[in-house]
Amino acid sequence: MISDQITLGSSSAYLLKSDGTSNLVGSSPGTARTPRLKPNQIWDIEGLELLIEGDDLTPLLHLPDVLDNPLMEIKIQKEVFPALFTNPFNSRIHNVAGFDDFERGESTNCFVTEVNKIPTLVSRNSERCAWQSVIYKLPTAVNFYAASWELATSRLVHEDQFEYSIKLFIWHDHNTDRAADETIELANKTDADDARNYRFSPNEQPIDCHAFQLVFSATVKVDSTFYQSHRMEFTAEQAATMSGGTIGIPLLRSIRLLEQVESDQRLYSLNEMIQQAGFYQMFDSQGANFKRLLLTLDLSAVLVGREDDADSGSADYEYLELAVSSDQFSRVQAKLQVNERLRIPLDDIG
């Protein structure tokens, strides 16, 4: 079944505060968020129409001398990685994966090969295996706020067949010829069916990180047979395996560290908004001053309702939020340009 795409009308497209009013000025910041979408409900957002009013908006055209609070900020939360909801616009991903990263590290009872065309660490028929990355030295200090990783569990490997641990080592300078300044356990003897992400608490968040290293270790609890059905190239220290021979089970595909960065959706002046707008119009009252601004921000986002939404009180869902901080506005109204699609799974068809 195909459901036609529709453009949402005004009653659904306006962003409203928690009290149901459309004027986002008031409490600082005044915030409005899209509703929690139902499973298989999809919103394709194409723009944001804004009406801004104030006694005199002219001074707000210029960037202020002190960038303490933005005039407005657009926040978009997405499920960036499985079960990890965050704002992709204020995140930079450091992805440790692929042949280059895996082969440069040190492996014990495991090696890297392609599994379903993805470079993957594979065990060597040993109960214990481990991999240690090289030490990555960053050009500038960064602040990590979360981590995520991808395992190779699928129909080839059941999640109960191994448990694993992941450690992150942090240095606060480029002198890595010494013990790490911080050691954080991202996972500790974790089953493969548990959560595959980690959010740092405020008191352990790695800040001012100049270098880092990752260590992955696994214990294979149940023997498995993983067959190699294509030609492989081995390094000198690896024993060749005949086609169809057992080489262990797939384990790890990637580890990602998420760095907090400033979003380009933090808008400190009306000029920044106009530069991002596909349309704008100023309404003058007298002279060079103006009191009203209409503009449409070019904005692209896709919000998808969760399949499993049992915890309605959780903030883990996809949304767009607008926060208005300036007290120099008398009125701010926001309307989304959004199309709605419905996806009906085959299982729901009688």
C-alpha positions in Angstrom: 0.0 0.0 0.0 1.2 3.5 -0.8 0.0 6.5 1.2 0.1 9.9 -0.7 2.4 12.6 0.6 0.6 15.6 2.0 1.7 19.1 3.0 0.7 19.9 6.6 -1.7 22.7 7.1 -1.3 25.6 9.5 -2.7 24.0 12.6 -0.1 21.3 12.5 2.8 23.1 10.9 3.2 26.0 13.5 5.6 25.5 16.3 3.8 26.1 19.6 5.0 26.5 23.2 4.0 24.1 25.9 1.0 26.3 26.7 -0.2 26.0 23.1 0.6 29.7 22.1 2.3 30.6 18.9 4.3 33.6 20.1 7.7 32.1 21.2 8.8 35.3 23.0 8.4 35.2 26.8 10.5 33.0 29.0 14.1 33.0 28.1 14.6 31.0 26.1 11.2 30.5 24.7 11.1 27.1 23.1 8.8 25.2 20.8 9.3 21.6 19.6 7.7 19.4 17.0 5.4 16.7 18.5 6.5 13.1 19.1 5.8 11.3 15.8 4.0 7.9 15.7 5.8 4.8 14.5 6.0 4.9 10.6 5.1 8.5 10.5 7.7 10.6 8.6 8.1 14.4 8.3 10.1 15.8 5.5 11.0 19.4 6.6 12.0 21.7 3.7 12.0 25.2 5.4 11.1 27.3 8.4 8.9 30.5 7.9 9.5 33.2 10.6 7.6 36.3 11.5 9.8 38.5 13.7 8.6 41.8 15.3 10.2 44.3 17.7 10.2 48.0 18.5 13.4 48.5 16.4 15.1 45.5 14.8 17.9 47.5 13.0 20.5 47.0 15.8 20.0 43.2 15.6 21.2 43.1 12.0 24.8 43.3 13.2 26.9 40.7 15.1 27.1 41.6 18.8 30.5 42.3 20.4 29.9 39.5 22.9 28.6 36.2 21.7 27.0 35.0 24.9 23.5 34.0 23.8 22.2 33.6 20.2 19.1 35.4 19.1 17.7 32.0 18.1 18.9 28.5 17.8 17.4 25.6 15.8 18.0 22.2 17.3 17.4 19.0 15.4 17.6 15.7 17.2 18.1 12.5 15.2 18.9 8.9 15.9 22.4 9.4 14.5 23.4 5.8 15.4 21.2 3.0 16.7 19.7 4.1 20.1 21.9 7.2 20.2 19.8 10.4 19.8 21.7 13.6 19.4 22.0 16.8 17.3 24.1 16.1 14.2 24.6 19.8 13.7 26.7 20.2 16.8 28.6 17.0 16.5 31.8 15.9 14.8 32.3 12.1 14.4 35.7 10.5 14.8 35.3 7.1 13.2 37.8 4.4 13.8 37.1 1.7 11.2 38.3 0.2 8.0 41.4 -1.7 6.9 43.7 1.2 7.5 42.7 1.7 11.2 42.4 -2.0 12.0 45.6 -3.1 10.4 47.7 -0.3 11.9 46.6 -1.4 15.4 47.9 -4.5 17.3 45.8 -7.7 17.1 45.8 -10.7 19.3 44.0 -13.8 18.0 42.0 -11.8 15.5 42.5 -10.1 12.1 40.6 -7.9 9.7 38.8 -9.1 6.6 35.7 -8.1 4.6 32.4 -9.5 5.9 29.4 -8.5 3.7 31.8 -6.0 2.0 32.6 -4.3 5.3 36.1 -4.5 6.9 35.5 -6.4 10.2 37.6 -7.7 13.0 37.3 -11.5 13.0 38.4 -13.9 15.8 40.9 -16.7 15.2 39.1 -19.6 16.9 40.4 -18.6 20.3 38.3 -17.9 23.4 40.2 -14.6 24.0 41.0 -12.0 21.4 41.9 -8.3 21.5 42.7 -5.3 19.3 44.5 -2.1 20.3 44.4 0.9 18.0 47.4 3.2 17.4 47.4 6.4 19.4 45.7 9.1 17.5 47.0 12.7 18.0 44.5 15.4 17.2 45.5 18.8 15.8 43.4 20.7 18.3 42.0 19.8 21.7 38.5 18.3 21.5 35.7 17.5 24.0 34.0 14.1 23.6 30.4 13.7 24.9 29.4 10.2 23.6 30.6 7.1 21.9 29.0 4.5 19.6 30.2 1.3 18.0 29.0 -1.2 15.5 29.3 -5.0 15.9 29.0 -7.6 13.2 26.1 -9.5 14.7 23.7 -10.6 12.1 22.4 -13.9 10.8 26.0 -15.0 10.7 26.7 -14.4 14.3 24.2 -14.5 17.2 24.5 -11.8 19.9 24.9 -14.4 22.7 28.0 -15.9 21.1 30.5 -13.4 22.6 30.9 -10.7 25.2 33.3 -7.7 24.8 34.9 -4.7 26.5 36.0 -1.4 25.1 38.4 1.0 26.8 39.2 4.6 25.9 42.5 6.2 26.9 42.9 10.0 26.9 46.0 12.2 26.9 45.7 16.0 27.5 48.8 16.7 25.4 50.9 15.1 22.7 53.3 13.5 25.1 52.0 9.9 24.8 55.2 8.2 26.0 53.6 7.8 29.4 50.5 6.4 30.9 47.2 7.9 29.8 45.7 10.8 31.8 42.3 9.2 31.8 40.9 5.7 31.2 37.2 5.2 30.6 35.4 1.9 30.2 32.9 2.3 27.3 31.8 -1.3 27.7 32.7 -4.0 30.3 32.0 -7.6 29.6 29.0 -6.6 27.6 26.8 -9.0 25.7 26.4 -8.2 22.0 22.7 -7.6 22.4 23.1 -4.7 24.9 23.2 -1.0 24.1 26.0 -0.1 21.7 26.6 3.5 22.8 27.9 5.3 25.8 27.2 8.9 27.0 29.8 10.4 29.2 28.4 11.8 32.5 29.3 15.5 33.2 32.0 14.5 35.8 33.8 12.1 33.5 33.4 13.8 30.1 36.7 13.8 28.3 37.7 17.4 27.8 40.8 19.0 26.4 41.7 15.7 24.6 44.8 15.9 22.5 45.3 12.2 21.9 43.3 9.0 22.4 43.6 5.2 22.0 40.9 2.5 21.9 41.2 -1.1 23.1 38.7 -3.8 22.2 38.7 -7.2 23.7 36.3 -10.1 23.3 35.6 -13.5 24.9 33.9 -16.0 22.5 31.5 -18.0 24.6 30.0 -20.3 22.0 31.9 -21.8 19.1 30.7 -20.8 15.7 31.6 -21.6 12.1 32.3 -18.7 9.9 33.3 -19.7 6.3 35.4 -17.7 3.9 33.9 -18.0 0.4 36.1 -15.5 -1.5 39.8 -15.1 -2.2 41.7 -13.4 0.6 45.1 -11.8 0.9 46.9 -12.4 4.2 49.8 -10.5 5.7 53.1 -12.4 6.3 52.2 -13.3 9.9 48.7 -14.6 9.0 48.3 -18.3 8.2 46.5 -18.9 4.9 43.0 -20.4 5.1 41.6 -22.6 2.4 38.4 -21.5 0.8 35.5 -22.7 3.0 37.8 -23.2 6.0 36.8 -22.0 9.5 38.3 -18.7 10.5 36.2 -17.7 13.6 33.4 -15.3 14.0 33.0 -11.6 13.0 33.2 -9.2 15.9 33.8 -5.4 15.4 33.2 -3.1 12.5 33.8 0.4 13.9 34.1 2.6 17.0 32.9 6.2 16.9 33.7 9.1 19.2 31.4 12.1 19.1 32.8 15.6 19.7 30.8 18.6 20.8 31.1 21.5 18.4 29.2 24.7 17.9 26.2 24.4 15.6 25.9 26.6 12.6 22.2 26.8 13.5 23.0 29.2 16.5 22.1 32.5 15.0 23.5 35.6 16.6 22.2 38.3 14.2 19.4 39.0 11.8 22.0 39.2 9.0 22.9 35.6 9.6 19.3 34.6 9.2 18.9 36.6 6.0 22.0 35.0 4.6 20.4 31.5 5.2 17.0 32.6 3.9 15.6 31.8 0.5 13.1 34.7 0.9 13.0 37.7 3.2 11.2 41.0 3.4 11.6 44.0 5.8 8.8 46.2 6.7 9.9 49.8 7.4 8.0 52.1 9.8 10.1 55.3 9.2 13.6 56.2 8.1 16.1 53.3 8.2 14.4 51.5 11.1 12.2 48.5 10.6 9.9 46.7 13.1 8.9 43.5 11.2 10.8 40.9 9.3 9.5 38.0 7.3 11.9 35.3 6.1 12.0 31.6 5.2 15.1 29.8 6.3 16.4 27.0 4.0 16.3 24.0 6.3 16.3 20.3 5.4 15.5 17.6 7.9 13.7 14.2 8.0 12.0 13.2 11.3 11.0 9.6 11.7 8.7 8.2 14.4 10.2 5.3 16.4 9.1 1.8 15.9 9.4 1.1 19.6 8.0 4.0 21.5 6.9 2.4 24.7 8.6 5.0 27.0 6.6 8.1 26.1 8.4 10.1 28.8 11.8 9.5 27.2 13.5 12.3 25.3 14.9 9.7 22.9 12.9 10.6 19.8 13.5 12.7 16.7 12.4 16.3 16.8 13.0 19.9 15.7 13.1 22.6 18.3 13.4 26.4 18.0 14.7 28.4 21.0 14.3 32.2 21.1 16.6 34.0 23.5 16.5 37.7 22.7 14.4 40.0 24.8 14.4 42.6 22.0 11.6 40.8 20.1 8.0 41.4 20.9 6.8 38.5 18.7 8.3 35.5 17.0 6.1 33.0 15.1 7.5 29.9 13.3 5.8 27.7 10.7 7.4 24.6 9.2 7.3 23.8 5.5 6.8 20.1 6.0 5.4 17.1 4.0 4.1 14.1 5.8 4.4 10.5 4.7 3.0 7.3 6.2 4.9 4.0 5.9 2.8 0.9 6.4 4.8 -2.2 7.1 3.8 -5.5 5.5 3.3 -7.0 8.9 0.4 -4.5 9.6 -1.5 -5.6 6.4 -4.2 -8.1 7.2 
